[in-house]
Amino acid sequence: MTQEKWLFNLVKYFSLTSSIAFVVLLGVISFTLRANQIDKMIATTEYQNMVLAQSFANSMWDRFSTYVESASTLTGDQLRARPETAQIDQVVRKLTFDLPVLKVKIYSISGRTVYSSEQAQMGVDKSNNIGFLASAREGKPKSKLTYRDKFPAFSGEASNVNVVESYLPIRAFDGSIEGVFEIYFDATKSVNTINREIVESVLFLVVGFGLLYIALYLIINRADGVIRGQYGELQSEIKERKIIQEQLISAKRRAEVANRVKSEFLANMSHELRTPLNAVIGFSETLVDEIFGKLANEKQKEYLTDIHSSGQHLLELINDILDVSAIEAGKIEIHEAVVNVKRVADDAILLLKTRAEKGGVELKNMINGKDLKLRADERRVIQILVNLLSNAVKFSHYKGEVKIEGRRLENGAFVFEIVDNGIGMDDAGMAAAMEKFGQAHSSLEIDAEGTGLGLPLTKGLVEAHGGTLSLESEPGVGTTVKIEFPKERVIP
């Protein structure tokens, strides 16, 4: 497969990856949003049930608190036969008239069901129920949402209902807990509204992305057809006519123009994708940091952290592709300034410190000359060192060591050396590592996941400064990467 075909297929692969990432993110976001809305609805319903429970207590507790305590020893049949049961039922039905309350229960402090609007449940022991224990022992309301195919309600059997079930403590005037109310609230309308709003939001996003993806696919397909047609014509001419040298040069120029158009198109598409991706990263980071309020549970925070990490990884890939495209087009910009060598080495180590600690790798800055300075692009120099340190950490063993060294050479040039005692590479591995999208290691012992752009990108940035990059490596011993800046960039 030629470079032109392979590189243009990369655009298709990237588009496919973006669409998959969007679908995954859309699913996670919609699940998170729905869970958040459901939690808010449960909290609101719980508050309404607390108000209703207080109304029950105000209306009946003075009259029936003594009965509730004494009824703990009665059986279900005895409870149903007591006149107090009918009196409590009359008060409950009056207070719940025209309210979406399906059922009400009253428990003694020992966990006995002394009243239920579903009379068959009277006398049931709920002392081991989690919701009851939270209210009776800790004095905390406890609510949950469930779906019921059939449910016995005040007005008869209800079907296909979403129920918020709340356990609510009954407190005496001195603050002590004397019993527990359980209220079943019909939340079907609220849940249906939440589901409808989530579906509408998801459909809106799907339609918008679908139109963008279709347009992108048509553009790519047309451009790919042009490239394939030109390549086919070139191969046909080579095989059939044995064209002369001038024709080969002309064909080469046409291919270079097409490749440059491809690179510019790839850079533009990457830029357009980076803009909404930055929004995803920023909003997810804002939610994780809980700037606008606490998240409802840790699972939401976990999902949002995954969204943020995936977005960061995709953004790094886009930035690498943009830099490689700029280098290929000869448009990489170098903003020269005075760069303190020891300080940029410290900055690069700081950026990789967390990753190194997770892998059990120690990073060391062995540069002693505090006044060593270069005339270079500081951001690009840090990027060079970070890329090389990242590779060194990735291919180091646990308790390994990675060092940055630096010195002046006899010819006046300055050289950085990134030295590790990791798994090392053979000659074939070093050659593969220097190729775009190449991977030097396939061993399952080391997590070598990556885009394969790190070393080629670093080499391009070094050469943009007029420098050179070289590798020395031995399997099982380690790797040394040398970055040499010409003497013209060394400040005396």
Secondary structure, DSSP 8 states (H G I E B T S, - for coil): --HHHHHHHHHHHHHHHHHHHHHHHHHHHHHHHHHHHHHHHHHHHHHHHHHHHHHHIIIIIHHHHHHHHHGGG--HHHHHHSHHHHHHHHHHHHHTTTS-EEEEEEEETTSBEEEESSGGGTT-B-TT-HHHHHHHHH---EEEEEEEEEEEETTEEEEEEEEEEEEEEEE-TTS-EEEEEEEEEE-HHHHHHHHHHHHHHHHHHHHHHHHHHHHHHHHHHHHHHHHHHHHHHHHHHHHHH---HHHHHHHHHHHHHHHHHHHHHHHHHHHHHHHHHHHHHHHHHHHHTTTTS--S-HHHHHHHHHHHHHHHHHHHHHHHHHHHHHHHTT------EEEEHHHHHHHHHHHHHHHHHHTT-EEEE----TT-EEEE-HHHHHHHHHHHHHHHHHT--TT-EEEEEEEE-TTS-EEEEEEE-SS---HHHHHHHTSTT--S---TTS---S-S-HHHHHHHHHHHTT-EEEEEEETTTEEEEEEEE-GGGEE-
